[in-house]
Amino acid sequence: MYLFEVGQEVMVDSSTPGVVSFIDKEFQIMSILIGRGCHRSEDTKLIIMSWELSRVEKGWPDRKLGEEALTPRPCSWYSGKRDSNR
Protein backbone atom coordinates (compact mmCIF):
# COMPACT_ATOMS: atom_id res chain seq x y z
CA MET A 1 0.00 0.00 0.00
CA TYR A 2 2.86 2.34 0.78
CA LEU A 3 4.19 2.02 -2.77
CA PHE A 4 1.24 3.94 -4.23
CA GLU A 5 -0.31 7.39 -3.79
CA VAL A 6 -3.82 8.70 -4.41
CA GLY A 7 -4.04 10.02 -7.97
CA GLN A 8 -1.26 7.80 -9.27
CA GLU A 9 -1.73 6.12 -12.66
CA VAL A 10 -1.54 2.33 -12.44
CA MET A 11 -2.14 -0.83 -14.50
CA VAL A 12 -4.05 -3.77 -13.01
CA ASP A 13 -3.15 -7.24 -14.31
CA SER A 14 -0.99 -5.56 -16.99
CA SER A 15 -4.09 -4.81 -19.06
CA THR A 16 -6.47 -2.46 -17.20
CA PRO A 17 -5.46 1.19 -16.76
CA GLY A 18 -6.65 2.97 -13.64
CA VAL A 19 -6.02 5.70 -11.09
CA VAL A 20 -5.59 5.13 -7.36
CA SER A 21 -8.60 6.79 -5.73
CA PHE A 22 -8.37 5.72 -2.07
CA ILE A 23 -5.88 4.06 0.27
CA ASP A 24 -6.71 2.78 3.76
CA LYS A 25 -3.49 1.87 5.55
CA GLU A 26 -5.30 0.52 8.62
CA PHE A 27 -7.30 -2.09 6.68
CA GLN A 28 -4.60 -2.40 3.98
CA ILE A 29 -6.91 -1.85 1.01
CA MET A 30 -6.68 0.34 -2.06
CA SER A 31 -9.43 1.47 -4.43
CA ILE A 32 -8.57 1.94 -8.10
CA LEU A 33 -10.83 3.80 -10.53
CA ILE A 34 -10.89 1.74 -13.74
CA GLY A 35 -13.87 3.29 -15.54
CA ARG A 36 -15.78 6.55 -15.34
CA GLY A 37 -19.55 6.57 -15.58
CA CYS A 38 -21.89 9.33 -16.59
CA HIS A 39 -21.96 10.37 -12.92
CA ARG A 40 -19.55 9.62 -10.10
CA SER A 41 -21.99 7.08 -8.63
CA GLU A 42 -21.63 5.06 -11.86
CA ASP A 43 -17.82 4.88 -11.76
CA THR A 44 -16.23 1.43 -11.80
CA LYS A 45 -13.72 0.82 -9.03
CA LEU A 46 -11.61 -2.17 -8.13
CA ILE A 47 -10.67 -2.92 -4.52
CA ILE A 48 -7.19 -4.35 -4.04
CA MET A 49 -6.14 -6.01 -0.77
CA SER A 50 -2.53 -5.87 0.42
CA TRP A 51 -1.86 -9.47 -0.65
CA GLU A 52 -2.99 -8.64 -4.21
CA LEU A 53 -0.48 -5.82 -4.80
CA SER A 54 1.45 -7.96 -7.27
CA ARG A 55 -1.48 -7.38 -9.68
CA VAL A 56 -0.80 -3.62 -9.71
CA GLU A 57 2.02 -1.82 -11.56
CA LYS A 58 2.86 1.87 -11.59
CA GLY A 59 2.29 3.92 -14.73
CA TRP A 60 0.49 3.55 -18.04
CA PRO A 61 2.52 2.15 -20.94
CA ASP A 62 -0.01 3.63 -23.38
CA ARG A 63 -1.26 7.08 -22.33
CA LYS A 64 -3.94 7.22 -25.04
CA LEU A 65 -5.45 3.90 -23.91
CA GLY A 66 -5.44 5.04 -20.27
CA GLU A 67 -7.11 8.35 -21.04
CA GLU A 68 -9.76 6.67 -23.23
CA ALA A 69 -10.57 4.16 -20.49
CA LEU A 70 -11.05 6.91 -17.93
CA THR A 71 -13.06 9.30 -20.12
CA PRO A 72 -16.58 9.58 -18.66
CA ARG A 73 -19.15 7.51 -20.53
CA PRO A 74 -21.93 9.52 -22.22
CA CYS A 75 -25.27 9.82 -20.45
CA SER A 76 -27.54 7.68 -22.60
CA TRP A 77 -30.63 8.65 -20.60
CA TYR A 78 -30.02 12.38 -21.07
CA SER A 79 -31.37 13.72 -24.34
CA GLY A 80 -29.87 17.19 -24.04
CA LYS A 81 -33.23 18.92 -23.72
CA ARG A 82 -33.46 21.84 -21.34
CA ASP A 83 -37.02 21.00 -20.28
CA SER A 84 -36.85 17.97 -17.99
CA ASN A 85 -40.66 17.54 -18.05
CA ARG A 86 -40.68 16.15 -21.61
ChimeraX attribute file (.defattr): number of C-alpha atoms within 10 A of each C-alpha:
attribute: neighborCount
match mode: 1-to-1
recipient: residues
	/A:1	15
	/A:2	8
	/A:3	7
	/A:4	16
	/A:5	14
	/A:6	13
	/A:7	13
	/A:8	14
	/A:9	20
	/A:10	23
	/A:11	21
	/A:12	20
	/A:13	12
	/A:14	13
	/A:15	10
	/A:16	15
	/A:17	28
	/A:18	29
	/A:19	24
	/A:20	22
	/A:21	17
	/A:22	15
	/A:23	19
	/A:24	11
	/A:25	11
	/A:26	6
	/A:27	9
	/A:28	13
	/A:29	17
	/A:30	23
	/A:31	18
	/A:32	25
	/A:33	21
	/A:34	21
	/A:35	21
	/A:36	20
	/A:37	15
	/A:38	15
	/A:39	11
	/A:40	9
	/A:41	8
	/A:42	12
	/A:43	15
	/A:44	14
	/A:45	17
	/A:46	15
	/A:47	14
	/A:48	19
	/A:49	14
	/A:50	14
	/A:51	10
	/A:52	11
	/A:53	16
	/A:54	10
	/A:55	11
	/A:56	19
	/A:57	16
	/A:58	17
	/A:59	15
	/A:60	21
	/A:61	13
	/A:62	9
	/A:63	12
	/A:64	9
	/A:65	12
	/A:66	21
	/A:67	13
	/A:68	13
	/A:69	17
	/A:70	18
	/A:71	12
	/A:72	16
	/A:73	15
	/A:74	11
	/A:75	11
	/A:76	8
	/A:77	7
	/A:78	9
	/A:79	9
	/A:80	9
	/A:81	8
	/A:82	7
	/A:83	6
	/A:84	8
	/A:85	5
	/A:86	6
